[in-house]
Amino acid sequence: AGEGGVCADAIPVDVAQFLVTRGLGIYLKMLLVDNLMHADLHPGNIMLNLDIPSSGDDDGHDATTTSPSKKSFRGHITLVDAGMVTKLTKEESINYIGLIAAIGAGDGCAAATSLLRFSHSTAADQSSDRKQQRDDDLTPQQKLAFT
């Protein structure tokens, strides 16, 4: 640990803010718009690309961020290892969003209720027809992204 308990190799605050806000946006779009769930999303499956232009090289791209230190960067986040990605049914989507909302609100009872509802919607005796239906529901772009 460095001075004041700060780790010397910690990422700058502006980069951390970009990673959290853009990462959350990607995740929510994936869940709410695309109706997909990445079931193996951990730091090793999140790739961050930063382009720090030399002074005067900023082209105004919407992903450019200016830090308090007046340096700017362009960032790009890529999620990898889509081997455990699934298209959620409407009921699963409602239950999963309810679970995340309950966790965010610190409501253990609501989280447990969502988990129980989710478990009922994915009974162990379901046939492979459901998986095939999910695969058929993917758009060509989603199929390409997850193959």
C-alpha positions, -999 to +999 in steps of 0.1 A: +000+000+000+012+035-008+008+067+010-025+072+028-035+035+022-038+040-015-024+013-037+004+026-060-009+006-090-046+016-085-063+029-117-071+066-119-104+077-106-116+089-140-108+055-156-126+037-127-156+059-132-157+052-169-153+015-163-182+014-137-206+037-156-199+023-191-198-013-177-231-008-160-246+006-192-234-024-212-248-048-186-282-031-183-285-029-221-276-066-224-302-075-197-330-051-205-328-045-242-311-076-256-327-099-230-294-117-225-276-128-194-238-134-192-235-160-165-197-158-161-191-121-158-161-115-136-131-092-139-111-117-160-139-116-187-140-078-189-114-062-212-106-025-210-089-007-239-077+028-233-065+052-260-048+082-244-043+107-273-014+131-273-024+167-266-045+182-293-053+147-307-089+146-293-115+141-320-145+147-298-156+110-300-185+104-275-164+079-255-137+105-248-136+114-211-118+143-196-103+138-161-099+163-134-062+164-144-073+177-178-060+145-196-085+128-219-088+092-230-111+071-252-121+038-237-137+007-250-150-023-229-152-058-243-170-087-226-154-120-234-160-157-228-197-159-239-199-196-234-223-191-206-247-166-221-284-173-224-314-155-237-339-151-209-376-159-212-399-130-201-405-147-168-368-153-161-360-117-171-386-103-147-372-126-119-336-118-126-342-080-127-362-083-095-333-102-079-308-075-089-331-047-078-336-064-044-299-069-039-293-032-048-320-021-024-306-044+004-339-063+006-331-099+015-367-110+016-374-097-020-341-112-032-351-146-018-386-143-034-370-135-068-346-165-064-375-188-056-395-176-085-365-180-108-359-215-096-395-225-104-392-211-139-361-233-146-373-267-133-347-295-138-371-316-159-373-291-188-364-306-222-337-294-246-365-279-267-364-248-245-326-244-252-333-248-289-361-222-287-337-198-270-311-203-297-338-198-324-348-165-307-313-150-310-308-125-338-281-133-364-259-106-348-263-122-314-255-157-328-224-143-344-213-126-312-217-157-291-201-183-314 
